[in-house]
Amino acid sequence: METLFRPSPLPLLCTSRPISSLNSPFLHNTPSRKVHQRVQSSKFPSFLDLEPVLKPEPIDFDLSWFDPSDRRRFDVIIIGSGPAGLRLAEQVSRYGIKVCCVDPSPLSMWPNNYGVWVDEFESLGLEDCLDKTWPMTCVFIDDHKTKYLDRPYGRVSRKELKIKLLGGCVANSVKFHKAKVWKVEHEEFESSIVCDDGIELKASLIVDASGFASPLIEYDKPRNPGYQIAHGILAQVDDHPFDMDKMVLMDWRDSHLGNEPNLRGSNSKFPTFLYVMPFDSNLIFLEETSLVSRPVLSYMEVKKRMVARLRHLGIKVRSVIEDEKCLIPMGGPLPQIPQRVMAIGGNSGTVHPSTGYMVARTMALAPVLAEAIAECLGSTRMIRGTPLYHKAWNGLWPVERRCTRECYRFGMEFLLKLDLNGMRKFFDAFFGLEPHYWQGYLSSKLSVGELAMLSFSLFGHASNSSKLDIVTKCPAPLVKLMGNLALEAI
């Protein structure tokens, strides 16, 4: 529920999820996109007719740039300056390892917004990078039932997080090079990148943090992800019906489609929900989201449903401050382990296969990967080549973590089989579990044993019709899960 898919000649993906008044510092240096599709309404003009008022501006920060006249060899080269790339650069450089971060626009603002659980960022020492928090979250199961979750939720300040990570990089002597990477070449103990400006840089390890669409990462199994797609707006509105002290994690109500038989029929089969961050009575972030589908749900379909929903809620959009399109591949196989290019972020498999969450998990895993790299390159032994690749990849994906990911991937495969009523019944039972289980599941913190206990508890909490869904729709994904777990254990 938090990223952007943006292909380019060598994709450099910035992953991301809003804001308080037009004079608020939250609104500085945030990007926008033009939307060309239009859906009309006589009572409420469509928000799709409005152009975002904010334009992207780069961050004003004094980086340490690579000088082409200097020695062109580093210990680690990181491709991409999204949250994953900068976090890893900051962490690995703490060990005195020479790092260069290569990106065509290192100071550009990340395009989309990030939502996180407050306790996750607090545990990482990043709570100062949250610019808005809500003490509670809620889930609208349907028009008659709402689940209230006693877990604070926060909106990440993209600017503050990026400045904090850049500051750590500069303090640790990380160099930056403004360019696109066109080619990567490997020798036995050294790799090199060739940039579009003709510069060639060498390092013991290349790390690709450029996002989902990168061509540099190899797979030895067919890629068959599910897709989360969403359309979001940060908007000035006349009024809205949501409580200021509650973030709406999911709104599965479909009464807004009562007079839209075509949309209602498709929503029943391939449901979407509304994700809401209310900032005040006139400022709100709204995002219509397909949790997961395969193939990906039509983006136009998502926008039409959002127009109908806002019209039904009586939300009249006065201005769109920023808008965003999210497309997040979820699940699918892990990259080939090991391989000569390391990965972190969207192309490394760290996206939660059942939810789309990634940023907090990436912030937590980057120090783990940095430690594994430092054990090779930070030592006097200088372990390089194949042993380095094994150490790095298995540091990010030890067997236990691979197995838990297979369990989350099983969850995604089950969700793919649910219609709207199935989704409602599932989340009614899921958020009725002990907080340890649903919180741990959403934060990717449960062990395989705990995930098994969650499954038994979930079945016990489920309604009879939901149990029937589990019994009839789980066998095929379960067989696949058991096979994959067996392969990981070999």
C-alpha positions, -999 to 999 in steps of 0.1 A, spaced: 0 0 0 28 23 -6 49 24 -39 52 36 -75 61 17 -107 79 39 -131 98 23 -160 127 40 -177 157 29 -199 173 15 -167 145 19 -142 155 37 -110 124 33 -89 116 55 -59 91 38 -37 66 56 -16 23 71 6 -1 131 28 -7 169 47 -22 198 66 -29 232 49 -16 249 19 8 268 42 20 236 59 56 225 55 42 191 46 33 206 12 68 217 1 86 200 -27 61 173 -35 55 160 -70 24 159 -92 12 142 -123 -13 152 -150 -44 130 -154 -60 130 -188 -90 107 -182 -122 124 -173 -154 112 -155 -182 137 -153 -209 142 -126 -236 168 -127 -238 173 -90 -201 169 -81 -176 178 -108 -150 150 -110 -117 155 -92 -102 141 -124 -109 174 -141 -85 192 -117 -48 196 -122 -25 191 -92 -13 225 -79 21 214 -66 51 209 -89 81 187 -80 112 205 -68 145 190 -58 158 190 -22 183 217 -14 212 196 1 249 198 -3 260 163 -15 296 150 -18 298 145 -56 321 120 -73 349 138 -91 357 121 -124 394 130 -119 394 109 -87 401 72 -84 371 54 -98 371 23 -76 348 18 -46 339 -11 -23 302 -8 -30 282 9 -58 245 14 -51 222 21 -81 193 42 -70 186 68 -44 152 58 -32 146 50 4 162 15 0 193 28 -17 200 57 6 193 36 38 217 9 27 243 35 16 240 52 50 243 19 69 271 2 50 293 33 50 292 34 88 318 5 86 343 27 67 334 10 34 337 32 4 303 37 -12 291 55 -43 254 60 -50 245 65 -87 211 80 -97 200 103 -125 184 127 -100 197 121 -64 181 152 -50 146 147 -65 117 142 -41 102 107 -39 70 108 -59 45 89 -37 34 89 0 43 63 27 20 52 54 36 32 83 27 19 117 42 43 143 57 16 165 77 3 135 94 37 128 99 42 166 118 10 168 141 22 140 147 56 156 129 73 127 99 87 145 111 122 139 104 115 102 67 112 107 48 145 100 13 133 110 1 105 133 -33 91 142 -39 74 175 -62 48 160 -70 31 127 -103 17 116 -116 -8 90 -151 -5 75 -161 -41 69 -194 -30 54 -221 -4 61 -230 -21 94 -197 -31 109 -165 -12 117 -133 -26 133 -113 -2 155 -76 -9 158 -57 4 188 -25 9 169 -12 44 159 -5 50 122 17 76 107 24 94 75 61 96 66 76 130 57 93 122 25 114 153 27 126 147 64 133 110 58 154 118 27 173 146 43 180 124 73 193 96 51 213 120 29 228 135 60 240 101 72 255 94 38 274 126 37 287 122 73 300 88 63 317 101 31 294 85 6 299 98 -29 271 106 -54 272 104 -91 243 119 -112 238 95 -141 219 66 -154 235 31 -154 234 15 -188 255 -16 -183 270 -38 -156 300 -60 -163 317 -86 -140 351 -101 -135 361 -127 -109 366 -103 -80 354 -70 -94 324 -55 -112 319 -23 -131 291 -1 -143 290 21 -174 269 53 -171 252 73 -198 278 101 -194 306 76 -203 319 73 -168 329 38 -157 331 29 -120 344 -2 -104 335 -19 -71 337 -52 -53 299 -53 -51 271 -37 -71 238 -33 -53 207 -26 -74 181 -5 -55 164 9 -86 131 -8 -82 107 -34 -95 114 -31 -132 151 -34 -131 167 -56 -158 198 -63 -137 184 -89 -113 181 -125 -125 153 -150 -117 155 -187 -121 117 -192 -118 89 -176 -138 78 -143 -123 41 -144 -114 33 -116 -90 0 -102 -79 -5 -65 -83 -17 -38 -60 -29 -7 -79 -42 25 -65 -51 61 -74 -47 87 -47 -52 124 -42 -43 149 -15 -72 173 -18 -88 204 -4 -125 196 1 -156 214 13 -161 188 40 -157 151 46 -174 125 69 -142 109 85 -130 113 121 -99 134 125 -83 110 151 -87 79 130 -68 68 99 -90 46 77 -69 16 67 -96 0 46 -132 10 37 -148 -20 20 -183 -4 18 -199 -6 -16 -232 14 -11 -217 41 -34 -222 17 -63 -259 12 -59 -267 32 -90 -237 19 -109 -246 -17 -118 -216 -23 -140 -192 -10 -115 -209 -28 -87 -207 -61 -105 -170 -58 -112 -163 -46 -77 -181 -76 -63 -157 -99 -82 -125 -78 -80 -130 -55 -50 -113 -22 -41 -113 -3 -9 -107 33 2 -76 43 22 -80 76 40 -57 100 59 -78 129 73 -56 160 82 -84 185 90 -120 191 80 -109 204 46 -77 185 39 -76 148 32 -57 121 14 -79 96 -4 -68 65 -22 -89 39 -40 -69 6 -38 -71 -29 -52 -54 -49 -25 -41 -76 -50 -52 -89 -84 -38 -110 -111 -38 -97 -138 -37 -61 -126 -70 -43 -123 -77 -15 -149 -65 18 -136 -95 35 -153 -118 11 -134 -101 21 -101 -106 58 -108 -143 54 -119 -150 36 -86 -133 64 -66 -153 91 -84 -185 72 -75 -174 67 -39 -166 104 -33 -199 115 -49 -218 91 -26 -199 104 5 -207 140 -5 -170 149 -8 -167 178 -32 -130 183 -41 -121 220 -44 -85 214 -55 -61 185 -59 -28 194 -43 -11 162 -55 -21 130 -71 -4 96 -75 -6 63 -92 7 33 -74 14 -1 -90 31 -26 -67 41 -61 -79 36 -84 -49 47 -120 -42 62 -140 -70 95 -159 -65 126 -144 -49 155 -135 -72 181 -161 -79 202 -166 -47 230 -159 -49 239 -138 -80 266 -113 -88 244 -82 -84 229 -77 -50 194 -61 -46 175 -43 -20 140 -27 -21 113 -36 -46 134 -58 -68 148 -79 -38 115 -95 -27 111 -74 4 76 -61 -4 50 -78 19 33 -103 -5 -1 -99 12 -2 -61 19 22 -42 -4 40 -27 27 78 -22 22 93 10 35 95 1 72 107 -34 64 134 -21 41 145 4 67 149 -25 91 166 -49 67 192 -25 53 214 -26 85 212 -65 84 225 -65 48 251 -38 56 265 -60 84 267 -90 60 286 -68 35 309 -54 62 319 -89 73 334 -93 39 345 -59 27 351 -43 61 376 -69 71 413 -71 64 407 -104 46 387 -86 18 364 -115 10 352 -109 -26 337 -126 -56 315 -157 -50 319 -158 -12 308 -122 -10 277 -127 -31 267 -157 -10 272 -138 22 252 -108 11 223 -126 -4 220 -151 25 223 -122 49 192 -106 34 174 -139 28 184 -166 54 164 -198 52 140 -187 80 132 -154 63 126 -172 30 102 -196 47 82 -169 64 80 -151 30 65 -182 15 38 -182 42 30 -145 34 30 -154 -3 5 -182 5 -17 -154 21 -16 -134 -11 -25 -164 -32 -56 -170 -10 -66 -133 -11 -65 -135 -49 -93 -160 -48 -117 -138 -27 -145 -116 -39 -158 -86 -20 -179 -107 4 -149 -130 10 -126 -101 17 -151 -87 42 -154 -120 60 -117 -125 60 -107 -91 74 -136 -93 100 -119 -125 113 -83 -113 108 -88 -81 128 -106 -101 155 -74 -120 163 -51 -112 192 -32 -80 184 1 -100 185 -10 -119 155 -25 -93 132 1 -67 141 29 -92 136 15 -103 103 12 -68 89 48 -60 101 63 -93 87 75 -101 122 60 -136 128 80 -168 127 68 -198 107 54 -214 139 36 -182 148 21 -180 113 8 -215 117 -8 -206 151 -23 -175 134 -38 -197 107 -55 -220 133 -67 -190 153 -80 -173 121 -100 -204 112 -115 -205 147 -125 -168 145 -140 -171 110 -177 -173 102 -190 -205 88 -191 -191 53 -156 -178 57 -145 -212 69 -160 -227 37 -139 -202 17 -108 -213 35 -115 -250 31 -124 -247 -6 -99 -221 -18 -68 -229 3 -58 -264 -9 -40 -254 -41 -21 -225 -25 -14 -247 5 1 -275 -17 23 -249 -34 33 -235 0 44 -269 13 64 -276 -18 82 -243 -16 89 -247 21 104 -282 13 126 -267 -14 138 -239 10 146 -265 37 168 -286 14 
